[in-house]
């Protein structure tokens, strides 16, 4: 994807939004992937399948670390690089 936020959304779609939501990764005082619209960061939540949303309000390095955390937790073996 061209943007880091789109890469993150795509990665979560591949991993499975429900599985990622169940990891309950904390972000901006909320959960990274949820079905709840965040009152402050709704404009930066990317829609996912099955009604899930991912909060992409972070810099590229943080997104990289979050994708790595998802990969490790779900044993996906992803290699994540910023290019």
NUTORDREN-611146 format. One record per residue: residue number from 1; residue in three letters; chain; x, y, z of N, C-alpha, C, O in turn. Coordinates in nm, 4 decimals, decimal comma. Atoms other than C-alpha are relative to their C-alpha. Example, Ala and Ser with C-alpha at 12.3 -4.5 7.8 and 13.67 -1.06 7.14 Angstrom:
residues 2
   n res chain     n.xx     n.yy     n.zz    ca.xx    ca.yy    ca.zz     c.xx     c.yy     c.zz     o.xx     o.yy     o.zz
   1 ALA     A   0,0890  -0,1190   0,0000   1,2300  -0,4500   0,7800   0,0900   0,1200   0,0000   0,1936   0,1181   0,0665
   2 SER     A  -0,0820  -0,1190  -0,0060   1,3670  -0,1060   0,7140  -0,0770   0,1090   0,0730  -0,0261   0,2198   0,0899
This chain:
residues 83
   n res chain     n.xx     n.yy     n.zz    ca.xx    ca.yy    ca.zz     c.xx     c.yy     c.zz     o.xx     o.yy     o.zz
   1 UNK     A   0,0839  -0,1178   0,0000   0,0000   0,0000   0,0000   0,0888   0,1246   0,0000   0,2048   0,1187   0,0407
   2 UNK     A  -0,0764  -0,1248   0,0080   0,1110   0,3602  -0,0531   0,0166   0,0641   0,1376   0,1249   0,1126   0,1702
   3 UNK     A  -0,0045  -0,0626  -0,1318   0,0273   0,4876   0,2965   0,0130  -0,1055   0,1092  -0,0379  -0,2168   0,0967
   4 UNK     A  -0,0176   0,0920  -0,1126   0,1273   0,3277   0,6254  -0,1343  -0,0386   0,0615  -0,1520  -0,1528   0,1041
   5 UNK     A   0,1314   0,0307  -0,0575  -0,2326   0,3515   0,7496  -0,0743  -0,1046  -0,0823  -0,1443  -0,1895  -0,0273
   6 UNK     A   0,0636   0,0998   0,0862  -0,3550   0,1537   0,4491   0,0699  -0,1358   0,0124   0,0054  -0,2405   0,0068
   7 UNK     A  -0,0748   0,1246  -0,0217  -0,0788  -0,1036   0,5000  -0,0461  -0,0667   0,1284  -0,0659  -0,1882   0,1331
   8 UNK     A   0,0438   0,0543  -0,1284  -0,1856  -0,1441   0,8608  -0,1391  -0,0624  -0,0131  -0,1625  -0,1732   0,0353
   9 UNK     A   0,1358   0,0522   0,0174  -0,5516  -0,1884   0,7656   0,0032  -0,1303  -0,0803  -0,0664  -0,2261  -0,0466
  10 UNK     A  -0,0112   0,1211   0,0837  -0,4577  -0,4429   0,4972   0,0586  -0,1165   0,0797   0,0108  -0,2294   0,0688
  11 UNK     A  -0,0616   0,1044  -0,0820  -0,2350  -0,6367   0,7382  -0,1017  -0,0576   0,0988  -0,1067  -0,1787   0,1200
  12 UNK     A   0,0997   0,0467  -0,0960  -0,5163  -0,6546   0,9924  -0,1090  -0,0802  -0,0700  -0,1598  -0,1777  -0,0145
  13 UNK     A   0,0971   0,0789   0,0779  -0,7581  -0,7738   0,7240   0,0544  -0,1407  -0,0251  -0,0187  -0,2390  -0,0134
  14 UNK     A  -0,0622   0,1305   0,0270  -0,5135  -1,0540   0,6374   0,0053  -0,0832   0,1282  -0,0232  -0,2029   0,1260
  15 UNK     A  -0,0090   0,0712  -0,1282  -0,4630  -1,1452   1,0045  -0,1372  -0,0381   0,0535  -0,1516  -0,1377   0,1245
  16 UNK     A   0,1361   0,0226  -0,0486  -0,8374  -1,1261   1,0722  -0,0366   0,1030   0,1054   0,0154   0,0981   0,2169
  17 UNK     A   0,0361  -0,1056  -0,0952  -0,9982  -0,8244   1,2397  -0,0474  -0,0521   0,1358  -0,0144   0,0060   0,2392
  18 UNK     A   0,0485   0,0541  -0,1272  -1,1693  -1,0373   1,5033   0,1159  -0,0503   0,0849   0,1206  -0,0240   0,2051
  19 UNK     A  -0,1163   0,0512  -0,0739  -0,8436  -1,2108   1,6007   0,0835   0,1144   0,0561   0,1301   0,1083   0,1699
  20 UNK     A  -0,0795  -0,1139  -0,0456  -0,6618  -0,8778   1,6214  -0,0741   0,0748   0,1108  -0,0127   0,1176   0,2084
  21 UNK     A   0,0790  -0,0660  -0,1045  -0,9448  -0,7213   1,8223   0,0111  -0,0757   0,1315   0,0183  -0,0145   0,2380
  22 UNK     A  -0,0104   0,0830  -0,1208  -0,9218  -1,0112   2,0680   0,1342   0,0161   0,0710   0,1459  -0,0164   0,1892
  23 UNK     A  -0,1301  -0,0272  -0,0629  -0,5568  -0,9182   2,1312  -0,0080   0,1204   0,0932   0,0754   0,1355   0,1825
  24 UNK     A   0,0249  -0,1188  -0,0837  -0,6885  -0,5943   2,2879   0,1247   0,0881   0,0132   0,1621   0,1285   0,1233
  25 UNK     A  -0,1187  -0,0860   0,0006  -0,3823  -0,3915   2,1880  -0,0442   0,1423   0,0322  -0,1307   0,1980  -0,0355
  26 UNK     A   0,0346  -0,1355  -0,0437  -0,4018  -0,0558   2,3667   0,0563   0,1044  -0,0966   0,1684   0,0925  -0,1461
  27 UNK     A  -0,0433  -0,1094   0,0874  -0,3847   0,2614   2,1576  -0,0881   0,1219   0,0239  -0,2106   0,1109   0,0189
  28 UNK     A   0,0729  -0,1256  -0,0211  -0,4865   0,6234   2,2280  -0,1097  -0,0122   0,1049  -0,2189   0,0415   0,0868
  29 UNK     A   0,0979   0,0139  -0,1068  -0,6661   0,5278   2,5480  -0,1172  -0,0892  -0,0356  -0,2212  -0,0843   0,0301
  30 UNK     A   0,1054   0,0895   0,0475  -0,8733   0,2687   2,3632   0,0680  -0,1276  -0,0495   0,1839  -0,1534  -0,0171
  31 UNK     A  -0,0533   0,1222   0,0595  -0,8230  -0,0585   2,1777   0,0284   0,0277  -0,1484  -0,0503   0,0954  -0,2146
  32 UNK     A  -0,0406  -0,0238   0,1388  -0,6442  -0,0579   1,8392  -0,1077  -0,0402  -0,1000  -0,1403   0,0369  -0,1902
  33 UNK     A   0,1045   0,0490   0,0902  -0,9117  -0,2664   1,6641  -0,1254  -0,0264   0,0816  -0,1236  -0,1043   0,1770
  34 UNK     A   0,1246   0,0077  -0,0742  -1,2691  -0,2359   1,7821  -0,1174   0,0276  -0,0936  -0,0979   0,0695  -0,2077
  35 UNK     A   0,1193  -0,0362   0,0757  -1,6248  -0,1950   1,6602  -0,0581   0,1328   0,0485  -0,1608   0,1790  -0,0010
  36 UNK     A   0,0471  -0,1250  -0,0595  -1,6627   0,1226   1,8654   0,0692   0,1194  -0,0645   0,1912   0,1199  -0,0805
  37 UNK     A  -0,0569  -0,1234   0,0535  -1,6141   0,4654   1,7109   0,0617   0,0785   0,1145  -0,0042   0,1059   0,2147
  38 UNK     A  -0,0694  -0,0772  -0,1018  -1,3562   0,6570   1,9118  -0,0444   0,1456  -0,0134  -0,0356   0,2019  -0,1225
  39 UNK     A   0,0528  -0,1361   0,0106  -1,5005   1,0009   1,9953   0,1017   0,1038  -0,0477   0,0650   0,1987  -0,1169
  40 UNK     A  -0,1026  -0,0967   0,0388  -1,1705   1,1844   1,9446   0,0685  -0,0363  -0,1309   0,1042   0,0526  -0,2082
  41 UNK     A  -0,0790   0,0431   0,1146  -1,0040   0,9759   1,6727  -0,0825  -0,0681  -0,1095  -0,0273  -0,1411  -0,1919
  42 UNK     A   0,0836   0,0648   0,1007  -1,3008   0,8662   1,4610   0,0480   0,0311  -0,1419   0,0407  -0,0545  -0,2300
  43 UNK     A  -0,0473  -0,0382   0,1334  -1,1568   1,0572   1,1637   0,1219  -0,0769  -0,0462   0,1510  -0,0800  -0,1658
  44 UNK     A  -0,1188   0,0778   0,0375  -0,8446   0,8407   1,1717  -0,0221  -0,1499   0,0160   0,0729  -0,2278   0,0085
  45 UNK     A   0,0301   0,1432  -0,0050  -1,0201   0,5074   1,2145  -0,0305  -0,0486  -0,1411  -0,1154   0,0076  -0,2103
  46 UNK     A   0,0204   0,0601   0,1317  -1,0016   0,2947   0,9003  -0,1003  -0,1144   0,0133  -0,0888  -0,1962   0,1045
  47 UNK     A   0,0958   0,1102  -0,0073  -1,2960   0,0635   0,8307   0,0632  -0,1324  -0,0424   0,1455  -0,1381  -0,1338
  48 UNK     A  -0,0418   0,1365   0,0307  -1,2317  -0,3099   0,8262  -0,1248  -0,0835  -0,0240  -0,2364  -0,0336  -0,0100
  49 UNK     A   0,1141   0,0880   0,0214  -1,4532  -0,6053   0,7454  -0,0723  -0,0306   0,1311  -0,0176  -0,0116   0,2397
  50 UNK     A   0,0829   0,0405  -0,1144  -1,7299  -0,7233   0,9787  -0,0255   0,1122   0,1002  -0,0505   0,0853   0,2177
  51 UNK     A   0,0319  -0,1125  -0,0863  -1,7814  -0,3723   1,1200   0,1109   0,0448   0,0929   0,0885   0,1301   0,1788
  52 UNK     A  -0,1129  -0,0402  -0,0843  -1,4394  -0,3425   1,2822   0,0634   0,1286  -0,0546   0,0511   0,1613  -0,1726
  53 UNK     A  -0,0730  -0,1214   0,0339  -1,2357  -0,0218   1,2831   0,1397  -0,0108   0,0601   0,1574  -0,0670   0,1681
  54 UNK     A  -0,1359  -0,0062  -0,0546  -0,8604   0,0280   1,3268   0,0377   0,1465   0,0151   0,0198   0,2256  -0,0775
  55 UNK     A  -0,0438  -0,1362  -0,0267  -0,7271   0,3465   1,4841   0,1408   0,0160  -0,0553   0,2358  -0,0437  -0,0046
  56 UNK     A  -0,1301  -0,0193   0,0644  -0,4435   0,4629   1,2600   0,0634   0,1335   0,0385   0,1501   0,1835  -0,0331
  57 UNK     A  -0,0554  -0,1270  -0,0477  -0,3669   0,7810   1,4578   0,1328  -0,0262   0,0698   0,1396  -0,0318   0,1926
  58 UNK     A  -0,1351   0,0224  -0,0523   0,0058   0,7165   1,5008   0,0989   0,0223  -0,1126   0,0611   0,0301  -0,2295
  59 UNK     A  -0,1014  -0,0154   0,1037   0,3334   0,7644   1,3205   0,0340  -0,1367  -0,0607  -0,0098  -0,2408  -0,0117
  60 UNK     A  -0,0328   0,1226   0,0737   0,4778   0,5082   1,0803   0,0748  -0,1005   0,0871   0,0472  -0,2203   0,0798
  61 UNK     A  -0,0762   0,0904  -0,0868   0,7222   0,3632   1,3357  -0,0916  -0,0722   0,0983  -0,0735  -0,1913   0,1236
  62 UNK     A   0,0950   0,0620  -0,0923   0,4382   0,2992   1,5813  -0,0842  -0,1037  -0,0722  -0,1081  -0,2121  -0,0191
  63 UNK     A   0,0771   0,0969   0,0791   0,2319   0,1308   1,3097   0,0830  -0,1263  -0,0259   0,0322  -0,2380  -0,0158
  64 UNK     A  -0,0899   0,1137   0,0227   0,5329  -0,0900   1,2275   0,0059  -0,0888   0,1239  -0,0064  -0,2109   0,1143
  65 UNK     A  -0,0089   0,0761  -0,1250   0,5666  -0,1927   1,5929  -0,1319  -0,0724   0,0300  -0,1314  -0,1849   0,0799
  66 UNK     A   0,1297   0,0629  -0,0240   0,1934  -0,2636   1,6165  -0,0209  -0,1200  -0,0929  -0,0717  -0,2235  -0,0499
  67 UNK     A   0,0111   0,1128   0,0943   0,1998  -0,4831   1,3037   0,0912  -0,1141   0,0450   0,0522  -0,2306   0,0372
  68 UNK     A  -0,0908   0,1029  -0,0510   0,5018  -0,6686   1,4463  -0,0608  -0,0694   0,1224  -0,0501  -0,1912   0,1369
  69 UNK     A   0,0634   0,0568  -0,1187   0,3148  -0,7179   1,7739  -0,1123  -0,0955  -0,0399  -0,1273  -0,2028   0,0186
  70 UNK     A   0,1080   0,0860   0,0512   0,0168  -0,8599   1,5837   0,0598  -0,1280  -0,0580   0,0123  -0,2380  -0,0297
  71 UNK     A  -0,0653   0,1156   0,0613   0,2460  -1,0884   1,3833   0,0532  -0,0965   0,1047   0,0347  -0,2177   0,0936
  72 UNK     A  -0,0550   0,0852  -0,1061   0,4200  -1,2161   1,6956  -0,1110  -0,0708   0,0773  -0,1037  -0,1913   0,1018
  73 UNK     A   0,1085   0,0570  -0,0805   0,0984  -1,2687   1,8914  -0,0760  -0,1091  -0,0738  -0,1178  -0,2082  -0,0141
  74 UNK     A   0,0754   0,0979   0,0794  -0,0704  -1,4566   1,6080   0,0916  -0,0973  -0,0738   0,0454  -0,1786  -0,1539
  75 UNK     A  -0,1010   0,0874   0,0601   0,2519  -1,6324   1,5017  -0,0094  -0,0027  -0,1527  -0,0163  -0,1092  -0,2141
  76 UNK     A   0,0135  -0,0134   0,1442   0,2289  -1,5017   1,1448   0,1355   0,0003  -0,0718   0,1425  -0,0280  -0,1914
  77 UNK     A  -0,1343   0,0013   0,0591   0,6056  -1,4710   1,0866   0,0257   0,1126  -0,0978   0,1106   0,0987  -0,1859
  78 UNK     A  -0,0184  -0,1117   0,0916   0,5792  -1,1359   0,9100   0,1294   0,0740   0,0277   0,1690   0,0915   0,1429
  79 UNK     A  -0,1142  -0,0893  -0,0088   0,8876  -0,9297   0,8403  -0,0529   0,1373  -0,0406  -0,1027   0,1543  -0,1518
  80 UNK     A   0,0574  -0,1329   0,0239   0,7880  -0,5624   0,8649   0,1133   0,1009  -0,0182   0,2026   0,1115   0,0659
  81 UNK     A  -0,1016  -0,0997   0,0287   0,9978  -0,2883   0,7077  -0,0656   0,1314  -0,0399  -0,1733   0,1327  -0,0994
  82 UNK     A   0,0427  -0,1315   0,0489   0,9546   0,0833   0,6517   0,0822   0,0292  -0,1239   0,2052   0,0281  -0,1196
  83 UNK     A  -0,0730  -0,0271   0,1252   1,0414   0,1659   0,2918  -0,0327   0,1374  -0,0531   0,0193   0,1773  -0,1573
